[in-house]
């Protein structure tokens, strides 16, 4: 690990991109409606959400994920494709963690693939951004 290869702006950019991907992924044009149903939420609950708190904490956690991914990619031999594969591996690890937790919570496979799929895609994009701009 060589910390001089960590680009703070790339970390923030990766977190922002992941946040944007999530806003599209969970919108009604993609998986928002089935996700709400499978998560047991309704429109009134969504409207009553404290979005400042929700988005604020979500962005902090995206920054943490991007930071950890940047640390994993902090060597001089990293290129964009390495970022892709590192993001893919990290995303699949999180996907597996989600799957285990949701299986014990008796959640449907569709919800596992919606939430896990988002994590895989988001971490791939983070890895590519961090790998490219390191």
N, CA, C and O of each residue as an XYZ file, in Angstrom:
536
protein
N       0.833     -1.166      0.000
C       0.000      0.000      0.000
C       0.886      1.240      0.000
O       1.749      1.405      0.862
N       0.661      2.091     -0.965
C       1.431      3.319     -1.083
C       0.458      4.489     -1.131
O      -0.170      4.740     -2.160
N       0.335      5.200     -0.021
C      -0.694      6.217      0.121
C      -0.538      7.390     -0.841
O      -1.492      8.137     -1.057
N       0.644      7.561     -1.418
C       0.805      8.671     -2.362
C      -0.004      8.439     -3.635
O      -0.210      9.370     -4.413
N      -0.465      7.204     -3.854
C      -1.272      6.894     -5.038
C      -2.762      7.097     -4.804
O      -3.564      6.857     -5.707
N      -3.145      7.531     -3.618
C      -4.553      7.791     -3.340
C      -4.879      9.213     -3.778
O      -4.246     10.173     -3.340
N      -5.872      9.331     -4.644
C      -6.323     10.620     -5.154
C      -7.635     10.957     -4.454
O      -8.670     10.351     -4.732
N      -7.586     11.928     -3.542
C      -8.766     12.314     -2.772
C      -9.936     12.752     -3.636
O     -11.090     12.440     -3.340
N      -9.628     13.485     -4.717
C     -10.702     13.919     -5.613
C     -11.346     12.725     -6.323
O     -12.555     12.715     -6.552
N     -10.543     11.730     -6.668
C     -11.097     10.526     -7.288
C     -11.993      9.779     -6.305
O     -13.023      9.231     -6.697
N     -11.608      9.755     -5.037
C     -12.430      9.112     -4.008
C     -13.778      9.817     -3.898
O     -14.823      9.167     -3.882
N     -13.755     11.144     -3.822
C     -15.007     11.906     -3.734
C     -15.826     11.727     -5.010
O     -17.041     11.539     -4.951
N     -15.158     11.785     -6.166
C     -15.864     11.583     -7.439
C     -16.492     10.208     -7.541
O     -17.607     10.065     -8.043
N     -15.780      9.192     -7.067
C     -16.309      7.827     -7.091
C     -17.531      7.719     -6.180
O     -18.516      7.070     -6.532
N     -17.464      8.351     -5.020
C     -18.603      8.327     -4.096
C     -19.806      9.041     -4.700
O     -20.936      8.565     -4.589
N     -19.565     10.178     -5.338
C     -20.657     10.921     -5.984
C     -21.274     10.078     -7.100
O     -22.497      9.994     -7.208
N     -20.440      9.458     -7.924
C     -20.961      8.620     -9.012
C     -21.773      7.450     -8.471
O     -22.811      7.106     -9.036
N     -21.319      6.844     -7.401
C     -22.056      5.746     -6.783
C     -23.403      6.232     -6.262
O     -24.411      5.537     -6.380
N     -23.411      7.411     -5.696
C     -24.641      8.004     -5.190
C     -25.621      8.262     -6.338
O     -26.816      7.996     -6.207
N     -25.119      8.776     -7.453
C     -25.956      9.032     -8.629
C     -26.495      7.718     -9.196
O     -27.670      7.630     -9.553
N     -25.640      6.698     -9.280
C     -26.087      5.387     -9.760
C     -27.214      4.873     -8.872
O     -28.207      4.348     -9.376
N     -27.072      5.017     -7.558
C     -28.116      4.580     -6.640
C     -29.420      5.324     -6.841
O     -30.495      4.731     -6.746
N     -29.340      6.621     -7.120
C     -30.568      7.394     -7.328
C     -31.287      6.945     -8.601
O     -32.515      7.002     -8.666
N     -30.551      6.507     -9.597
C     -31.162      5.979    -10.816
C     -31.647      4.543    -10.582
O     -32.772      4.201    -10.946
N     -30.803      3.710     -9.978
C     -31.103      2.295     -9.735
C     -32.405      2.124     -8.947
O     -33.231      1.269     -9.266
N     -32.571      2.956     -7.912
C     -33.733      2.843     -7.037
C     -34.869      3.789     -7.434
O     -35.810      3.980     -6.664
N     -34.791      4.378     -8.621
C     -35.884      5.226     -9.098
C     -36.984      4.347     -9.680
O     -36.793      3.150     -9.895
N     -38.120      4.949     -9.927
C     -39.245      4.191    -10.481
C     -38.993      3.742    -11.913
O     -39.642      2.805    -12.379
N     -38.070      4.383    -12.625
C     -37.786      3.937    -13.991
C     -36.940      2.673    -14.023
O     -36.836      2.017    -15.060
N     -36.333      2.331    -12.889
C     -35.560      1.084    -12.832
C     -36.193      0.140    -11.816
O     -37.175     -0.527    -12.139
N     -35.661      0.066    -10.603
C     -36.099     -0.945     -9.643
C     -36.841     -0.384     -8.434
O     -37.125     -1.121     -7.489
N     -37.156      0.905     -8.451
C     -37.773      1.533     -7.286
C     -39.088      0.915     -6.845
O     -39.292      0.678     -5.654
N     -39.979      0.653     -7.787
C     -41.288      0.102     -7.430
C     -41.187     -1.311     -6.869
O     -41.725     -1.565     -5.791
N     -40.513     -2.256     -7.562
C     -40.407     -3.589     -6.954
C     -39.580     -3.580     -5.663
O     -39.852     -4.363     -4.753
N     -38.581     -2.706     -5.577
C     -37.780     -2.623     -4.363
C     -38.643     -2.188     -3.182
O     -38.560     -2.771     -2.102
N     -39.474     -1.159     -3.388
C     -40.352     -0.695     -2.312
C     -41.265     -1.819     -1.839
O     -41.416     -2.030     -0.636
N     -41.870     -2.537     -2.771
C     -42.775     -3.618     -2.416
C     -42.044     -4.716     -1.644
O     -42.515     -5.167     -0.600
N     -40.886     -5.143     -2.166
C     -40.129     -6.221     -1.531
C     -39.535     -5.812     -0.185
O     -39.362     -6.648      0.702
N     -39.225     -4.530     -0.038
C     -38.684     -4.027      1.227
C     -39.788     -3.741      2.245
O     -39.515     -3.422      3.403
N     -41.040     -3.860      1.795
C     -42.164     -3.641      2.706
C     -42.426     -2.172      2.995
O     -42.900     -1.819      4.075
N     -42.117     -1.316      2.028
C     -42.325      0.124      2.195
C     -43.476      0.593      1.316
O     -43.769     -0.023      0.291
N     -44.132      1.688      1.717
C     -45.167      2.288      0.880
C     -44.837      3.759      0.644
O     -43.886      4.296      1.212
N     -45.631      4.393     -0.194
C     -45.381      5.798     -0.576
C     -45.380      6.727      0.646
O     -44.560      7.642      0.728
N     -46.301      6.493      1.597
C     -46.365      7.353      2.770
C     -45.086      7.245      3.604
O     -44.580      8.252      4.101
N     -44.571      6.037      3.753
C     -43.322      5.862      4.503
C     -42.154      6.548      3.801
O     -41.303      7.160      4.446
N     -42.123      6.442      2.490
C     -41.058      7.096      1.728
C     -41.152      8.615      1.888
O     -40.143      9.284      2.112
N     -42.366      9.153      1.772
C     -42.547     10.600      1.886
C     -42.210     11.112      3.289
O     -41.804     12.264      3.445
N     -42.373     10.270      4.304
C     -42.094     10.673      5.684
C     -40.616     10.548      6.049
O     -40.227     10.867      7.173
N     -39.795     10.089      5.114
C     -38.380      9.888      5.366
C     -37.653     11.213      5.592
O     -37.960     12.204      4.930
N     -36.715     11.238      6.499
C     -35.842     12.386      6.692
C     -34.727     12.257      5.648
O     -33.712     11.606      5.895
N     -34.923     12.879      4.484
C     -34.003     12.698      3.373
C     -32.632     13.306      3.625
O     -31.634     12.805      3.105
N     -32.562     14.354      4.395
C     -31.258     14.925      4.741
C     -30.404     13.913      5.484
O     -29.233     13.711      5.162
N     -31.004     13.284      6.476
C     -30.296     12.271      7.263
C     -29.983     11.050      6.385
O     -28.863     10.540      6.410
N     -30.957     10.592      5.624
C     -30.773      9.423      4.763
C     -29.653      9.650      3.746
O     -28.742      8.830      3.629
N     -29.720     10.752      3.020
C     -28.719     11.017      1.989
C     -27.361     11.360      2.607
O     -26.318     10.985      2.072
N     -27.380     12.066      3.723
C     -26.124     12.413      4.381
C     -25.352     11.175      4.826
O     -24.172     11.025      4.510
N     -26.026     10.283      5.565
C     -25.362      9.059      6.008
C     -24.994      8.165      4.829
O     -23.929      7.547      4.827
N     -25.875      8.092      3.819
C     -25.572      7.277      2.638
C     -24.304      7.769      1.951
O     -23.459      6.974      1.541
N     -24.182      9.086      1.832
C     -22.987      9.626      1.176
C     -21.736      9.374      2.007
O     -20.677      9.075      1.455
N     -21.847      9.492      3.315
C     -20.693      9.182      4.177
C     -20.253      7.739      3.971
O     -19.059      7.465      3.847
N     -21.207      6.816      3.934
C     -20.850      5.409      3.731
C     -20.279      5.171      2.335
O     -19.410      4.315      2.169
N     -20.747      5.909      1.331
C     -20.167      5.801     -0.012
C     -18.720      6.291      0.007
O     -17.854      5.696     -0.634
N     -18.458      7.366      0.735
C     -17.083      7.863      0.869
C     -16.187      6.832      1.555
O     -15.035      6.645      1.163
N     -16.714      6.172      2.567
C     -15.934      5.139      3.260
C     -15.622      3.991      2.306
O     -14.482      3.528      2.247
N     -16.626      3.524      1.555
C     -16.386      2.454      0.582
C     -15.340      2.876     -0.449
O     -14.421      2.118     -0.757
N     -15.487      4.087     -0.976
C     -14.533      4.570     -1.983
C     -13.130      4.698     -1.384
O     -12.141      4.418     -2.062
N     -13.040      5.115     -0.132
C     -11.735      5.232      0.528
C     -11.075      3.868      0.677
O      -9.891      3.714      0.377
N     -11.834      2.879      1.140
C     -11.283      1.529      1.285
C     -10.860      0.965     -0.062
O      -9.822      0.312     -0.165
N     -11.656      1.213     -1.092
C     -11.296      0.735     -2.431
C     -10.032      1.436     -2.922
O      -9.183      0.816     -3.563
N      -9.912      2.717     -2.623
C      -8.721      3.459     -3.011
C      -7.479      2.921     -2.311
O      -6.409      2.840     -2.914
N      -7.619      2.558     -1.050
C      -6.491      1.969     -0.321
C      -6.101      0.637     -0.957
O      -4.915      0.336     -1.094
N      -7.097     -0.163     -1.346
C      -6.805     -1.446     -2.004
C      -6.109     -1.250     -3.346
O      -5.379     -2.126     -3.811
N      -6.339     -0.097     -3.961
C      -5.758      0.185     -5.279
C      -4.534      1.095     -5.198
O      -4.138      1.679     -6.207
N      -3.936      1.224     -4.033
C      -2.861      2.206     -3.866
C      -1.470      1.607     -4.077
O      -0.645      1.590     -3.163
N      -1.225      1.123     -5.276
C       0.127      0.714     -5.674
C       0.419      1.338     -7.033
O      -0.488      1.830     -7.704
N       1.663      1.317     -7.429
C       2.016      1.950     -8.700
C       1.644      1.101     -9.915
O       1.746      1.582    -11.043
N       1.220     -0.128     -9.721
C       0.905     -1.013    -10.847
C      -0.583     -0.999    -11.222
O      -1.019     -1.814    -12.036
N      -1.346     -0.103    -10.652
C      -2.793     -0.089    -10.866
C      -3.124      0.642    -12.164
O      -2.592      1.714    -12.451
N      -4.008      0.037    -12.927
C      -4.558      0.667    -14.125
C      -6.078      0.557    -14.040
O      -6.614     -0.031    -13.100
N      -6.770      1.130    -15.032
C      -8.235      1.144    -15.009
C      -8.814     -0.263    -14.936
O      -9.778     -0.491    -14.206
N      -8.240     -1.219    -15.684
C      -8.783     -2.580    -15.646
C      -8.604     -3.207    -14.269
O      -9.464     -3.969    -13.828
N      -7.511     -2.904    -13.584
C      -7.321     -3.400    -12.218
C      -8.401     -2.818    -11.313
O      -8.931     -3.510    -10.444
N      -8.723     -1.549    -11.521
C      -9.802     -0.916    -10.761
C     -11.135     -1.603    -11.008
O     -11.925     -1.796    -10.084
N     -11.377     -1.970    -12.258
C     -12.609     -2.692    -12.600
C     -12.681     -4.007    -11.825
O     -13.678     -4.287    -11.159
N     -11.631     -4.802    -11.913
C     -11.652     -6.117    -11.265
C     -11.662     -6.019     -9.735
O     -12.304     -6.829     -9.065
N     -10.966     -5.049     -9.195
C     -10.981     -4.865     -7.742
C     -12.374     -4.434     -7.286
O     -12.870     -4.911     -6.265
N     -13.004     -3.534     -8.040
C     -14.379     -3.132     -7.738
C     -15.343     -4.295     -7.865
O     -16.254     -4.446     -7.052
N     -15.142     -5.122     -8.893
C     -16.000     -6.292     -9.077
C     -15.881     -7.247     -7.895
O     -16.888     -7.718     -7.365
N     -14.655     -7.529     -7.488
C     -14.447     -8.443     -6.357
C     -15.065     -7.863     -5.081
O     -15.741     -8.578     -4.341
N     -14.838     -6.576     -4.822
C     -15.421     -5.944     -3.627
C     -16.951     -5.970     -3.704
O     -17.622     -6.247     -2.710
N     -17.492     -5.684     -4.878
C     -18.942     -5.708     -5.055
C     -19.528     -7.090     -4.834
O     -20.578     -7.232     -4.208
N     -18.852     -8.109     -5.348
C     -19.335     -9.480     -5.147
C     -19.246     -9.897     -3.681
O     -20.093    -10.642     -3.189
N     -18.224     -9.415     -2.991
C     -18.120     -9.708     -1.552
C     -19.304     -9.092     -0.804
O     -19.913     -9.742      0.046
N     -19.624     -7.847     -1.120
C     -20.764     -7.199     -0.470
C     -22.066     -7.881     -0.870
O     -22.957     -8.061     -0.039
N     -22.180     -8.263     -2.152
C     -23.356     -8.988     -2.627
C     -23.567    -10.251     -1.788
O     -24.687    -10.537     -1.363
N     -22.498    -11.000     -1.554
C     -22.600    -12.235     -0.769
C     -23.031    -11.941      0.665
O     -23.832    -12.680      1.237
N     -22.509    -10.875      1.241
C     -22.918    -10.486      2.590
C     -24.391    -10.117      2.657
O     -25.096    -10.503      3.590
N     -24.850     -9.371      1.664
C     -26.272     -9.025      1.585
C     -27.104    -10.293      1.445
O     -28.120    -10.451      2.122
N     -26.674    -11.196      0.568
C     -27.420    -12.429      0.330
C     -27.569    -13.247      1.613
O     -28.662    -13.723      1.919
N     -26.494    -13.411      2.353
C     -26.557    -14.191      3.601
C     -27.535    -13.541      4.578
O     -28.400    -14.221      5.130
N     -27.409    -12.243      4.794
C     -28.284    -11.546      5.741
C     -29.742    -11.627      5.308
O     -30.626    -11.882      6.127
N     -29.993    -11.406      4.008
C     -31.369    -11.423      3.507
C     -31.960    -12.824      3.518
O     -33.160    -12.976      3.743
N     -31.156    -13.845      3.284
C     -31.675    -15.212      3.343
C     -32.147    -15.538      4.762
O     -33.208    -16.137      4.941
N     -31.366    -15.150      5.763
C     -31.788    -15.383      7.143
C     -33.007    -14.539      7.502
O     -33.822    -14.952      8.328
N     -33.141    -13.363      6.894
C     -34.303    -12.511      7.128
C     -35.493    -12.943      6.266
O     -36.553    -12.318      6.300
N     -35.306    -14.010      5.501
C     -36.333    -14.581      4.632
C     -36.836    -13.582      3.585
O     -38.027    -13.518      3.284
N     -35.896    -12.807      3.043
C     -36.216    -11.873      1.959
C     -36.180    -12.625      0.631
O     -35.532    -13.664      0.506
N     -36.870    -12.094     -0.329
C     -36.947    -12.733     -1.645
C     -35.649    -12.519     -2.430
O     -34.933    -11.537     -2.236
N     -35.376    -13.476     -3.322
C     -34.182    -13.387     -4.164
C     -34.181    -12.125     -5.013
O     -33.119    -11.566     -5.289
N     -35.347    -11.672     -5.425
C     -35.415    -10.454     -6.242
C     -34.818     -9.272     -5.485
O     -34.078     -8.472     -6.058
N     -35.139     -9.165     -4.199
C     -34.585     -8.077     -3.393
C     -33.075     -8.234     -3.230
O     -32.334     -7.251     -3.251
N     -32.630     -9.473     -3.068
C     -31.193     -9.732     -2.970
C     -30.491     -9.242     -4.233
O     -29.449     -8.591     -4.153
N     -31.061     -9.554     -5.402
C     -30.428     -9.144     -6.652
C     -30.536     -7.641     -6.898
O     -29.635     -7.051     -7.495
N     -31.615     -7.016     -6.452
C     -31.724     -5.557     -6.615
C     -30.663     -4.862     -5.755
O     -29.880     -4.060     -6.265
N     -30.637     -5.164     -4.467
C     -29.689     -4.494     -3.568
C     -28.246     -4.931     -3.820
O     -27.336     -4.101     -3.831
N     -28.040     -6.224     -4.022
C     -26.690     -6.720     -4.303
C     -26.174     -6.257     -5.650
O     -24.998     -5.922     -5.791
N     -27.057     -6.239     -6.645
C     -26.668     -5.785     -7.990
C     -26.221     -4.342     -7.998
O     -25.267     -3.975     -8.683
N     -26.929     -3.518     -7.219
C     -26.512     -2.116     -7.102
C     -25.102     -2.016     -6.533
O     -24.278     -1.257     -7.041
N     -24.825     -2.780     -5.481
C     -23.504     -2.721     -4.871
C     -22.410     -3.162     -5.837
O     -21.341     -2.555     -5.888
N     -22.675     -4.210     -6.595
C     -21.681     -4.680     -7.564
C     -21.411     -3.592     -8.596
O     -20.255     -3.255     -8.856
N     -22.474     -3.038     -9.188
C     -22.304     -1.994    -10.201
C     -21.608     -0.765     -9.617
O     -20.679     -0.230    -10.222
N     -22.053     -0.323     -8.455
C     -21.476      0.880     -7.852
C     -19.990      0.701     -7.566
O     -19.203      1.614     -7.817
N     -19.598     -0.448     -7.051
C     -18.188     -0.665     -6.738
C     -17.340     -0.858     -7.985
O     -16.164     -0.494     -7.986
N     -17.907     -1.419     -9.043
C     -17.168     -1.484    -10.310
C     -16.879     -0.071    -10.809
O     -15.751      0.244    -11.189
N     -17.902      0.772    -10.805
C     -17.720      2.157    -11.268
C     -16.725      2.887    -10.374
O     -15.864      3.610    -10.875
N     -16.828      2.710     -9.073
C     -15.848      3.320     -8.157
C     -14.440      2.871     -8.487
O     -13.521      3.685     -8.569
N     -14.273      1.556     -8.678
C     -12.951      1.022     -8.983
C     -12.378      1.574    -10.263
O     -11.190      1.890    -10.333
N     -13.221      1.694    -11.288
C     -12.758      2.240    -12.569
C     -12.327      3.702    -12.402
O     -11.276      4.108    -12.898
N     -13.136      4.470    -11.712
C     -12.810      5.901    -11.500
C     -11.507      6.035    -10.704
O     -10.611      6.786    -11.089
N     -11.412      5.314     -9.611
C     -10.215      5.403     -8.770
C      -8.992      4.892     -9.518
O      -7.918      5.488     -9.434
N      -9.150      3.775    -10.258
C      -8.044      3.243    -11.042
C      -7.581      4.181    -12.134
O      -6.383      4.295    -12.394
N      -8.521      4.855    -12.776
C      -8.194      5.761    -13.869
C      -7.523      7.044    -13.377
O      -6.583      7.539    -13.999
N      -8.011      7.577    -12.259
C      -7.532      8.883    -11.789
C      -6.512      8.799    -10.653
O      -6.221      9.813    -10.018
N      -5.971      7.630    -10.389
C      -5.047      7.565     -9.258
C      -3.745      8.174     -9.615
O      -2.834      8.213     -8.788
